[in-house]
Amino acid sequence: MTEDDMRALIPSGRGKLISNRVGWACTYLRKAGLITSPQRGRNQITEDGKAALAKKPAKIDTSFLQQYEKFQDFRKEINEKKQATATPTSRNEEKTPEEIIGIQSEIIQESVRKDLLEQIATMDPDAFEQLVVDLLLAMGYGGTVEEAGKAIGQTNDGGVDGVINEDVLGLDAIYVQAKRWKNAVPIREIRDFAGALLSKKSNKGVFITTSSFPQTAYEYVSSIDRKIILVDGDRLTQLMVKFDLGVTTKQTILIKEIDSDYFTT
């Protein structure tokens, strides 16, 4: 690459084009399962990645990655989102620039949320419980860090993983179940948790998982007198992004408008 190529910036001017391209190249390789990112700034080739190199491809581009099912799913989701920006729409209405920015931002956020789930899947149970503590604290629950740290991971009796204060004063308690699952959580787990709440004489509980819940689970919690909130993997990562847990702000876009007051005489 030439010196000019290395100095080229992305349209916003807030970063180098080469860094942006390399970052997205790594994302695409991760989505295809050819590399993993054990920590920030470090990538590690997988067995599938070694097998891909053994084929000695002329180049590795999106066409090459299309042979991997994981990458196909990733591209399908992105294409579905991009179709929302197409103009004109079915009503011949055009999206505003702000709407397009919002849609494109959501595409990036979905990619981040999927990366979060993959990262969480590599955590040990204790680290996942700490993640739950950190999230509840970020959301305003738990009182203090010390109280929250004692709450999760050390109770583990009577069908619950812990109890955490609903507010700083500790006026009410919320019982928590935090489990990493690969498949949908069995309905029996929800029933057991509801039974545990009854034995604790509590009406509030949160069941957090990295996978999903069957429809019967939602129907069940809506039919009982205890309030149980089900947080699946998708909602978990949404909350992590919303409350800035495990993510950092890469770039901020400011949209300006005319200040009419300035020109008012």
N, C-alpha and C positions, 0 to 999 in steps of 0.2 A: 504494500500500500504506500502511496505517496504521502508526503508531509501534509499536503492539503487534505487528503482523505482522512488523516488522523485528526486534523483540526476541525473538520466539518461538524456542525452542530445540528441538533434536531430543530424543527420549525419554531419551537418555543424559545430556543436559545439557551435553555437551562441545562443542557447536558450534551456530551459528545455523541455523535451519531454512532460511532464504532462501539461505544460502551452500551448504547441502547440496543444495537443489533446483537451484540454478544449476549446481553442479558436475555433477550427474547429467544435466541438460539438455544441457550441453556434451558429455558422454560420448555421449549418444544421437545428437546431431547429428554427432559424429565417426564413430560407427558407421554412420550412414547415408551418410557421405561428403560432407556439406554444409559441414563446416568441417574445418580442420586445426589442430593446436597446435604451431607451430614451436618454441616455448619455453614455459617455465612462466609461467602467468598471462597468456598471449597466445593469442588464437584468430584464425584467418584464414579468411574465407569462400572456398569453392571455386567452380569454374564451375558445378557441380551446385547449389550453394547459391544462386548468383545466379539460375539458372534457376528454382529453387523460389520465390524471392521474386518473380520476374517473373510467376508465376501468381497473385500477390496472394491467397494463401489466407486464409480468415477467421482461422485459427489453425494453428500448427504443433504438433501433439501426436503421440502414438504412432500414432494412426490414420493421420495424414498421412504419417509416416515409413515406414509399412508398405509403401508403394509401392516402396521401394528394397530391392533384393535383399540388399545387405550388412546392412541393418537387420533384414530377415527372418531371416537366418542368426543374427544376434546374439540376437534374441528367442527363436528356437527353442532355442538352447543354454541360455538362462536358464530357459525354461519346463521344459526337461527336468530341470534341476537342482532347480527348485522342486517338481516332482512327487515328488522324493525326500523332501520334508518333509511330504507329505500324510499325515494320520492319519484313521482307522486304516490300517495297511498291509495287505497281502494276508493277513497272518497275524493281523490285528487287534491288532498290537503298536503301541504309540505310541512316537514318538521322544522322547528326553529333551530338556530344554532345551539341554543342552550339545551334543547331536547336531545340533539345529536350528541353533544358533549356528555350529557347524563347517561345516554345509552352506551356509549363507548366506555365510559367510566365503569359502568356495571359489568361490562365484558371483562375488564381488567380485574374487578373485584371478585368475580366468580372464579377466575383463575387463581387468585390469591387464596380464596376460601378452600378450594380443592387442595392447594399446596399445604394449607394449614392442617387439613384432615390427614393428609399423608404424613405430615410431621408428627401429629399427635399419635398416629398408629405406631410410631417407633418408640414412644415414651414408655417407661416402666410404670406400673400401677401407682407407685408413690408420687412420681412426677405428674401423672395425670390428676391425681387428687389435689396436688398443689396448684395445678392449673385451674381447677374448679374453685379453689380458695381464692386465687388471684382474681378470677372473673367475678365472683360474688362480691369481693371487696370493691372492685372497679365499678360495679353496678350500685354500690351504696349499702350493701348488706354486710353483716359480720361484725359490726362494732369496731374492733381494732384488729390489727394484724395478729397480735398475740392470741386473741380470743378465737379468731378464725383458724389459725394454725392448729389450735388444740381441738377444734371442732371436727375437722375432717380427718379421716385416716386413723383416728385413735378410738372412736366409739365402737363401730363395727359390731354392734350387738342388737339382737331383736329385729333383724332384717333391715337395718339402716346403716349407712356408712358414716353419718355424722349429723350434728345439729349445729345450726348457725343462727345468730341473732338476726331478726328482721330489721332492726334499727340499732342505732348507736347506744341507746339506753337499755336495749335488751328487753323491751316490753313484750315481745312475742318471739317465739322460736320457730324455725323452719327446719324440718328434717330433710336430709339430702341423701340421694342414692346416686353414685357416680360410677358408671360401668362402661368399659370399652367392649364393644361387640362388633363382630364382622357382619353378622346377619341381623335381621329384624329381631328386636327384643321380644321374647315370648310373653304372651299375655299373662301367664302365671306369675312372672316377675312383678308385674304391675299390681296384681291382686295381693301378692305377698307384701309388697310395699304399703299398700293401703291397709292391710291387716296390722302391719307394724305401727302405722300412724295411730290406729285405733288403740293398740296396747300402750302407746305413749300418751294417750289422751290428747292427741294433736289433730288439728284440722288442716294443716298446711304442709305440703311436701313438694320437692322438686326432684324429678328423675332425669338425670342427664346421661346421655349415651353418645357414642361416636357414630352409631349406625342409624337405625330408623325404628319407628314403631308401626305396628299393623293398625289398620283402621279400627279394629276391635278394641285396641287399647284406648284410643281417643273416645270411642263410644262408651267404654267402661268408666273412664274418669269423669265423664260428663253426667253419668247416671248415679253417682254416689254423692253422699253429703260432705265428704272431705274434698278439699281443694288440692288437686295434684296437677302440677304443671309438667308437661312432657317436653323435654328439650332434646331434639335429635341432632345428628351431626351437622346438618345444614344450618339449623338455628344456632347451634353452638358457635360455629364459625362466623355467622352473621353478628352475633353478640361480641365476639372477640374483635372483629373489625370495628364495630361501632364504638366499643369502649377501649380501643387501642391496646389490646392485649396480644402480644406476640407479633405485632406488626408495627411498622414505622411509616411515616409519611414520606413518600419519595418525591412528590412534586405537588405544588399548589398552583392552581390556575385562577387568576383574578379576572373577573369580568367587569369592565368599567361601563358606566353610563353617564350621560350628561347631568351635571349638577345644576338644575334649573334655578335654584336659589342664588347661585353665584351670578347668574346673568339677569336676575330680577332687579330692576332699577326702582 
